[in-house]
């Protein structure tokens, strides 16, 4: 994508930095701040977006940061109506929430249904895994409240996915996690391996990259295998989200919103704007002006695009992307990685491989390609497979590398 063609695909809004719980692995530095994004800031953000040349035809608006549901339903009803009143006919908007689930009520379910809101609920698995890290401000477990919220969504027929953060213990329990999801009727699952971000240092990230990658590889391989044997899980983000990126027409480009300026627009509750990785909001860095490129109340998006902070980030992120392009066999499915992880792990945007990309790109890609090769070999052993003239060609993956050891590539 040429930079002149960059479009805002995702807008991450921080309605409030405040969170009603205190997860032990949380990296957010401002989770005690009870500031609230004003309706004027919401309106001004979308006035600037729709007046700019950057708005894509389809925009996902993610309400994220602290816990978005600490604000009342009426806040979002007003915000959604204000955005809809400004929305040009050429643009479609889809709202989405990521919530800890503890505050979900029928009123929330009604809002989600009325506005067709996408919902993600953070649940780390069965109670002993969840409550080990996801605790109240008084240090007590939040599982009972979180699972009650998820069950209410099921009762109200509101689709949702679950994000589970995998700690060291969680990585050792794929069978238990799978059984838990089936028992709760959870069909769409996503895994985030506990990371070192901000002031939080993950125990897992103290391991070598090879050791860390092997643990996640073993977990994901087993979880995927169980899921194929026991129907019930319809979507595993780490597998199903990656398959279309691997098996696609060679001319089809795979984008990476996290390396394109303004493909992801992040706005905090005061109207300060960053781009690239949403986690950058709230971080401190003198070189990049704390990653703030402007404020919706004082600057146009065109001015933000040319700000010194934005230009400095673009230069270093581009350098990292080009290095990835030259060095990594998986670039065709990744597109250059996540800048925030490069900065957190390597100390600079202008760098390449991280533990994060080893986990979310290389490990699942190795599993998928290994399964593909097994399928090809199995087909070729059948009478149909040996009939080269009559056989329908199997789509060839774009990655060309040996996967006798899926952990070896890009090591």
C-alpha positions in Angstrom: 0.0 0.0 0.0 1.4 3.4 -0.9 1.3 5.8 1.9 -1.0 8.1 -0.1 -3.5 5.3 -0.1 -3.5 4.7 3.7 -6.9 4.6 5.1 -8.2 4.5 8.7 -9.4 1.0 9.2 -9.6 1.0 13.0 -10.3 3.7 15.6 -9.4 2.8 19.2 -11.2 5.1 21.6 -10.3 5.3 25.3 -13.6 6.3 26.9 -11.9 6.2 30.3 -8.5 4.9 31.5 -10.1 3.6 34.7 -10.5 -0.1 35.3 -12.7 -1.6 38.1 -10.2 -4.5 38.6 -6.5 -4.8 38.9 -5.0 -7.6 36.8 -1.5 -8.6 37.9 -0.2 -8.5 34.4 -1.8 -5.2 33.4 0.6 -2.8 31.7 -1.7 0.3 31.7 0.0 3.1 33.6 -3.2 5.2 34.1 -5.8 2.6 35.2 -6.6 4.6 38.4 -7.5 7.7 36.4 -11.3 8.3 36.3 -11.3 10.8 33.5 -14.0 10.4 30.9 -13.9 11.2 27.2 -16.4 13.9 26.7 -19.1 13.7 24.0 -17.5 16.7 22.4 -14.3 14.8 22.0 -16.1 11.9 20.5 -17.9 14.2 18.0 -14.7 16.1 17.2 -12.8 12.9 16.5 -15.3 11.8 14.0 -15.7 15.2 12.4 -11.9 15.2 11.8 -11.9 11.6 10.5 -14.8 12.2 8.1 -13.4 15.5 6.9 -10.0 13.9 6.1 -9.0 11.9 3.1 -8.2 8.9 5.3 -11.5 7.4 6.2 -11.9 3.8 4.8 -15.3 2.6 3.6 -15.5 0.2 6.6 -14.2 1.4 10.0 -14.2 -0.6 13.2 -14.5 1.5 16.4 -13.0 -0.3 19.4 -13.9 1.0 22.8 -10.9 -0.1 24.9 -8.2 0.9 27.4 -9.4 0.7 31.0 -12.8 -1.1 31.4 -15.3 0.6 29.0 -18.3 -0.8 30.9 -17.6 1.3 34.0 -19.4 4.1 32.1 -23.2 3.8 31.8 -25.1 2.4 28.9 -26.5 5.9 28.3 -23.0 7.2 27.6 -22.5 4.9 24.7 -26.1 5.3 23.4 -25.4 9.1 23.1 -21.9 8.5 21.6 -23.2 6.0 19.0 -26.0 8.4 18.0 -23.6 11.3 17.7 -21.3 9.3 15.5 -24.2 8.0 13.4 -25.4 11.6 12.9 -22.0 12.5 11.5 -21.3 9.4 9.4 -21.3 9.9 5.6 -23.3 7.3 3.6 -20.0 6.1 2.0 -18.7 4.9 5.4 -19.9 1.9 7.5 -19.2 1.8 11.2 -19.0 -1.2 13.5 -18.6 -0.7 17.2 -16.7 -3.2 19.3 -16.0 -3.6 23.0 -13.3 -5.5 24.9 -14.5 -6.0 28.4 -13.5 -8.0 31.5 -17.2 -9.1 31.7 -17.7 -8.3 35.3 -20.2 -5.5 34.7 -22.4 -7.0 31.9 -26.1 -6.8 32.5 -29.2 -7.2 30.4 -29.1 -3.5 29.7 -25.7 -4.0 28.1 -26.9 -6.9 26.2 -29.7 -4.8 24.8 -27.3 -2.1 23.7 -25.0 -4.7 22.0 -28.0 -6.1 20.2 -29.5 -2.7 19.2 -26.2 -1.5 17.7 -24.8 -4.8 16.5 -21.8 -4.4 18.7 -18.9 -6.8 18.6 -18.0 -8.1 22.0 -14.8 -9.6 23.4 -14.7 -10.9 27.0 -11.5 -11.5 28.9 -11.6 -14.8 30.7 -8.3 -16.7 31.3 -10.0 -20.1 31.6 -11.3 -22.1 34.6 -11.4 -20.3 38.0 -8.0 -21.3 39.3 -6.3 -20.0 36.2 -8.4 -16.9 35.8 -8.3 -15.8 39.5 -4.5 -16.2 39.6 -4.1 -12.9 37.8 -7.5 -11.3 37.2 -8.3 -9.9 40.6 -10.3 -7.0 42.1 -8.7 -3.9 43.6 -8.9 -5.8 46.9 -7.0 -8.7 45.5 -10.0 -11.1 45.2 -10.7 -13.3 42.2 -13.1 -12.0 39.5 -14.0 -15.3 37.8 -17.6 -15.6 39.2 -18.5 -12.2 38.0 -16.8 -12.5 34.6 -18.3 -15.9 33.8 -21.8 -14.6 34.9 -21.4 -11.9 32.3 -20.4 -14.4 29.6 -23.3 -16.6 30.5 -25.7 -13.7 30.3 -24.5 -12.9 26.8 -25.1 -16.6 25.8 -28.6 -16.4 27.3 -29.3 -13.2 25.4 -27.9 -14.7 22.1 -25.2 -12.0 21.8 -22.2 -13.3 19.9 -18.9 -12.8 21.6 -15.3 -14.1 21.6 -13.1 -14.8 24.6 -9.5 -13.7 25.0 -7.5 -15.8 27.4 -4.1 -14.6 28.5 -1.8 -17.6 28.8 0.4 -17.6 31.9 3.1 -20.2 32.5 0.6 -22.5 34.1 -2.0 -21.9 31.4 0.4 -23.0 28.7 0.6 -26.4 30.4 -3.2 -27.0 30.4 -4.6 -27.1 26.9 -6.9 -30.0 27.7 -8.3 -28.2 30.7 -8.9 -25.0 28.8 -10.6 -26.8 25.9 -12.9 -28.6 28.3 -13.7 -25.3 30.0 -14.7 -23.6 26.8 -16.9 -26.5 25.7 -18.7 -26.6 29.1 -19.4 -22.9 28.9 -20.5 -23.0 25.2 -17.6 -20.7 24.2 -17.0 -21.2 20.5 -14.6 -18.4 19.5 -11.3 -18.2 21.4 -8.2 -16.0 21.2 -4.9 -16.5 23.1 -2.6 -13.8 24.2 0.6 -15.1 25.8 1.5 -13.0 28.9 3.9 -10.3 27.7 6.3 -7.9 29.2 4.9 -4.5 28.5 5.2 -1.1 30.3 6.2 -1.8 33.9 5.1 -5.4 33.8 7.7 -8.1 33.4 6.2 -11.5 32.5 7.9 -14.5 34.0 7.5 -16.2 30.6 9.5 -13.5 28.8 12.5 -14.3 31.0 12.8 -17.6 29.2 14.8 -17.9 26.0 12.9 -17.3 22.8 13.4 -21.0 21.8 12.0 -22.2 25.1 9.1 -19.8 25.0 8.3 -20.7 21.4 8.4 -24.4 22.2 6.0 -24.1 25.1 3.5 -22.2 23.0 4.0 -24.6 20.1 3.2 -27.6 22.3 0.2 -25.8 23.8 -1.3 -24.7 20.4 -0.6 -28.0 18.7 -2.4 -29.9 21.4 -5.3 -27.5 21.6 -5.8 -27.5 17.9 -5.7 -31.3 17.8 -8.3 -31.6 20.5 -10.5 -29.1 18.8 -10.5 -31.2 15.6 -11.3 -34.3 17.5 -14.0 -32.8 19.7 -16.3 -30.3 17.8 -17.4 -27.2 19.6 -14.7 -24.6 19.0 -15.5 -22.9 15.7 -12.7 -20.3 15.6 -9.2 -20.3 17.1 -7.8 -16.9 16.2 -4.2 -18.0 16.1 -5.0 -20.7 13.6 -8.1 -19.7 11.7 -7.0 -16.1 11.5 -3.7 -17.0 9.9 -4.9 -19.6 7.3 -6.2 -17.0 4.8 -2.9 -15.1 5.0 -0.9 -18.2 4.2 -3.2 -19.7 1.5 -4.0 -16.8 -0.8 -3.4 -15.7 -4.4 0.3 -14.7 -4.8 -0.7 -11.3 -6.0 -2.9 -10.6 -3.0 -1.3 -8.2 -0.5 -1.5 -8.8 3.2 -1.6 -5.5 5.1 -0.4 -4.7 8.6 -2.3 -1.9 10.1 0.2 -1.6 12.9 2.9 -0.3 10.6 0.8 2.0 8.4 0.3 5.6 9.8 -3.4 6.2 10.6 -4.5 2.7 9.5 -5.1 2.4 13.2 -6.1 5.7 14.9 -5.9 5.7 18.7 -7.5 8.5 20.7 -7.3 8.9 24.5 -10.0 10.4 26.7 -8.5 13.9 26.3 -8.4 13.8 22.5 -4.7 13.0 22.2 -3.9 10.9 19.2 -1.4 8.2 18.4 -1.2 5.6 15.7 0.3 2.2 15.1 0.0 0.1 18.2 -2.8 1.2 20.5 -0.7 0.2 23.6 1.5 3.2 22.8 -1.1 5.5 24.3 0.1 6.4 27.8 3.7 5.3 27.3 6.5 7.9 27.8 9.2 8.5 25.3 11.1 11.7 24.7 12.2 10.8 21.2 8.6 10.4 19.9 6.8 13.0 22.1 5.2 10.2 24.2 3.9 8.9 20.8 1.3 11.7 20.7 1.1 13.2 17.2 -1.6 15.8 17.9 -5.0 16.4 19.6 -8.4 16.3 17.8 -9.3 19.6 19.4 -6.3 21.5 18.0 -5.1 19.7 14.9 -6.4 18.2 11.7 -5.4 14.7 10.7 -3.3 16.1 7.9 -1.3 18.2 10.4 -0.9 15.2 12.7 0.3 13.1 9.7 3.2 15.6 9.2 4.0 16.1 12.9 7.7 15.6 14.0 6.6 12.7 16.3 4.7 10.9 13.4 7.6 11.4 10.9 10.1 10.1 13.4 8.0 7.0 14.1 7.4 6.4 10.4 11.1 6.5 9.7 12.1 4.0 12.4 9.1 1.7 11.9 9.8 1.6 8.1 13.4 0.7 8.8 12.2 -2.2 11.0 9.7 -3.3 8.3 12.4 -3.3 5.6 14.7 -5.3 7.9 12.0 -7.9 8.4 11.3 -8.0 4.7 15.0 -8.9 4.0 15.5 -11.3 6.9 12.3 -13.2 7.7 10.8 -16.0 5.6 7.4 -15.2 7.3 7.2 -11.6 6.1 4.6 -12.4 3.5 2.1 -13.3 6.3 3.2 -10.8 8.9 4.0 -7.6 7.0 6.6 -6.3 9.5 5.4 -7.1 13.1 4.0 -5.1 15.9 6.0 -1.9 16.6 5.1 -1.8 20.3 6.6 -5.2 20.8 9.8 -4.3 18.9 10.2 -1.3 21.1 9.4 -3.1 24.3 11.6 -6.2 23.6 14.4 -4.8 21.4 14.4 -1.2 22.5 13.7 0.3 19.1 11.2 0.3 16.3 14.0 -0.2 13.8 14.5 -3.9 14.6 13.1 -7.2 13.6 12.2 -10.4 15.3 10.5 -10.4 18.8 9.2 -13.1 21.1 5.8 -11.8 20.2 6.1 -12.4 16.5 7.6 -15.8 17.2 4.5 -16.7 19.1 1.7 -15.1 17.0 3.1 -15.6 13.5 5.9 -18.2 13.3 4.6 -20.8 15.7 1.0 -21.1 14.3 2.3 -20.8 10.7 4.6 -23.8 11.4 1.7 -25.8 12.7 -0.5 -24.9 9.8 2.2 -25.7 7.2 3.0 -29.0 8.9 -0.7 -30.0 8.8 -0.8 -29.0 5.1 2.2 -31.1 4.3 0.7 -34.1 6.1 -2.6 -33.6 4.2 -0.7 -33.5 0.9 1.3 -36.6 1.7 -1.9 -38.4 2.7 -3.7 -37.4 -0.5 -0.8 -38.6 -2.6 -1.1 -42.0 -1.0 -4.7 -42.4 -2.2 -5.6 -43.7 -5.7 -7.2 -40.2 -6.4 -4.0 -38.5 -5.2 -1.8 -40.5 -7.5 -3.9 -39.6 -10.6 -2.0 -36.4 -11.4 -4.1 -35.6 -14.5 -7.4 -35.8 -12.7 -6.4 -34.5 -9.3 -7.5 -31.0 -8.4 -4.4 -29.0 -7.4 -4.1 -28.1 -3.8 -3.6 -24.4 -3.1 0.1 -23.8 -2.4 1.1 -21.8 0.6 3.1 -18.6 -0.1 5.8 -19.5 2.5 8.5 -21.5 0.9 10.5 -23.2 3.7 11.2 -26.5 5.3 9.0 -27.4 8.1 10.5 -30.7 9.3 11.1 -28.6 12.4 8.5 -25.8 12.4 10.5 -24.1 15.1 13.6 -23.8 13.1 12.7 -21.2 10.5 13.6 -17.6 11.3 15.3 -18.7 14.5 
